[in-house]
Amino acid sequence: MRKDKRHAFILREVNLHNKVLSVNLSEQLDVSDDTVRRDIKQLATEGKLIRVHGGAVGKSFVTPFNVDNVVYAATAKAQIAYKALSLIKNNMIILTEGGTTMLELAKIIPSNLKATFITISPQVAITLAQHESIDVISIGGKLTKNANLHIGASVVNQLYGLKSDLCILGANAFSSEEGLTDLDWEVVQVKKALIRSAKKVAVVSISEKLNTVKWLNICPVGQVDYLITELDPGDQRLNLFTQQGIKVL
């Protein structure tokens, strides 16, 4: 495969899944690990992604407040945020993580909404704090620099015993067969704790991530109550999820 096509593939994977591993890219592209590492190094030098140990992450995911960053599928994520807003009611307790879609949602919270948001993302907490009528609780712990999320045992312990009305989760990959999956062990443990601490779980995801699978399981489809994408709820690509009892918005 030509270098330009490899670079386009790598950038799409980074934008889609926020983080990619070199070993997975070499398998997908059918090239050597050294080739992938050189490609990532060049793309990082060009300012198109951020190189990390074992792979790369997207710039907009790590530094979303940088006005120079271009958010992947920004229009679709804005549509998803407006749909997700319909689930939020006065006096609710809402758990969230991070990501660009969650930041879009945090920006459009109505000024008259009275609710409590509990988040593991410092960036989401800062954005939510601009709304005077809501209370914001940031759960602290070790900060993972690849995703700017608080992780670790302290976060899981703080979530223990908590029961929120709604948990809103982003998706690295969401499959109608394998459920919600990811590739970061510590992030997975925190996401599991978030799900256990909520009465209802909503997954927000652009449609490109649907029916993709990563190697670490977070939860089966049956533990998700809502799926929110940019697609029309009647789109046939969502049928396999609705057939399993998920309400699609």
N, C-alpha and C positions, 0 to 999 in steps of 0.2 A: 504494500500500500504506500502511495506517495506521502511525503511528509505533510503537505498541506491538508490532505484528507485525514491523516492521523491527528493532526492538531485540531481540526474541526471536530473530530469524534471526541477527543479528550475534553475540549471545552464544553461540548454538549453534556457529557457525563458529569463534569464538575458543576455546571449550572443546574443540572437536573437533580443530582443527588447531594450537592453541597460539598461532599468529600469523596475522593476516589483513591484507591490503592494501586500502586504501581504493578503489583503482582496480578491484580485482576485485569488491568488495562493490557498488560502484555499477552494475557490469554485471549482477551476479546479481539485484539488487533493482530494476534498471531505474529508477534515480533519479540525480540529479546528484551529482557529487563533493562539492559543498558540503553537500548533504543528509546524505551519509554522514559527513562530517567533523563536522557538528553532532551527529549521533546518537552518534558515538564520544565526542565531548567530554562530552555529557550522561551517558553511561554511565560514563565515567571519573570524573566529578564525583560520581556516585552510588556509586563504589567497586566497580563490577562488572567492570571491566577496567582495563588500563593503556594509556594512550595513548602511542604512539611515532611517530617520523617515518614517515609513509606508511601508518599503519594502527594496529593495536592488538595487544596480547598478553594472554594469560590471567594472572590473578594467581597462581594455584596453580603455574603453570609457572615463573614468575620468582621467586616467594617461597614455596616449598613448605613452609618451616619455620614459616610464620605460622599459628598455630592457628585463626585466624579464617577462613582460606581454605577454601572448599568444593571438594574435588577432583571434577572431572567424571567420572562413571561409576566412582566409587571401588570399588564392589563388583566390577565387571567387571575392573578393573585388579588388584585383589587376587587374583582367580581366575587371571588371566594370570601373575602373579608366582609363584604356587604351581606352576603348570605349568612355567614356565621353570626353576624350581629343580631339576626332574627331570633337566635336561641337565647340571647342574654336578656334577662328581665331584672327589674328592680329587686334589690335585697338578696340577690344571688351571691354565692361564694364560688368563684371561678378559678380553677387551676390552669396555668398555661406554661408552656416552655418558651422557646425562642424561634428564630427564623424570620425570613422576610415577609411571609404571609401573616404571621402573628403581629409583626410590626405594623403592617397595613391595617389590621384590625384595631390595634391600640390607638392609631391615629384618628379613627373615625368614631370613637365612643361618644355618644351624645352627651351634651353638657348637663342634661337633667337626669342622667342615669345615676342611680345610687346603688353601688355594689362593692364587693370586696374582691380584688384580684390578688392571687398568690402566684408568684412566678419564680422560676429558677433562672430567668434571663435578666441580667442587669440592664441590658438595652431595652427590653420590653418594659421593665419597671420604670426606667427613666421616662420613656414615652408615655406610659399610663399616668405617671405622676403629674403630667401637665393638666389633667382633668381634675378640677377641684372637688367634684361631688363624689368621687370614688376613693376608696381606701386601697392602698397598695402595700403588699407584704412581699418582700424579697427574701427568698430562702437562700442562705449563703452556704458556701462550701468551697471545695477546690474548683477553680475556674479552668475549664478546658479551653485553651486558646484557639483550638481548631473550630469551635462553634460558639464560644462565649456563653457557655452554660455552666451553672454550678452543678457539680457532680460529687460523688463520693458518699461514704457511709453517713456523714453528718446530715446530708440532704435527705437521704432515705429515712434516717431516724426522725428528722423534723416532720416528715410527711406521715409517719406512723401514727395511726389513731385519728388523723384528720379525715373528715368526710365532707367534701365539697359538693355543690349541686351539679357542676359541670367541669369536665376537663377537656381542654382544647389542645390537640396534639398535631404537630406537623408530621409529615410522612417522608422518610427517606425512600421507602418502598412499601407498597400495600397491594397484596394479592388476594383474590377471592378464595384461593386455596391455602396459601401459607400465612395469611394474615399480615400483621404489621411487623416488619423486620428492619434491621439496621446493621451497621458494621462496627460500631464502637461499643465495647463491652460495658464501660462505665455509664455511658449515656443510656444504654438499654436498661440497666438496673434502675436508674432514676425514672425512666419512662414507665417501667413496671410499677414502681411505687406511686407515681402519679395516677395511673389507672386504678390501682387498688384504693386510692383515696377519693374517688369520685363516684357519685351516684350514676352519672351518665358520661359517656365518652364520645367526643366528636373528633373525627380525623379530617383535617383540611389538607387538600392535595391537588396540585394540577394534574390533569388527566394523564399526562405523559408518564407519571410515576405509578399509575395503576397497573397491576399484574406484572410488576417487577419484584424481584426477591433479592434480599441480602442474606448473609449467612447466620445472623443472630436473630432469634425469634423474640418479639416483644409480647405479642398476644395474638390469639386466634381471632378470626373475623367475628365470632359470636360475642366477643367482649366490646365490640364497637357498636354504638347506638346510632350515630349519624356519620354520613360521609358527605363532605362538601367539596365539590369541584366547580370548575367554570362551565361544565356541560349542563345542558338541559336535563332535568331529572329523568326524563323519559328516554334519554339516549341509550341505545342498545348496548353500548359499552359498559353501562352500569347495571345491566340486568342480573349478572351473576352475584352482585352485591345485594341488590334488593331481594333476590330469591332467598338469601340467607337471613332476611329479617332486618337489614340495615335500612334506616330511613335516609333517603338521598335527597339533598337539597340542591 
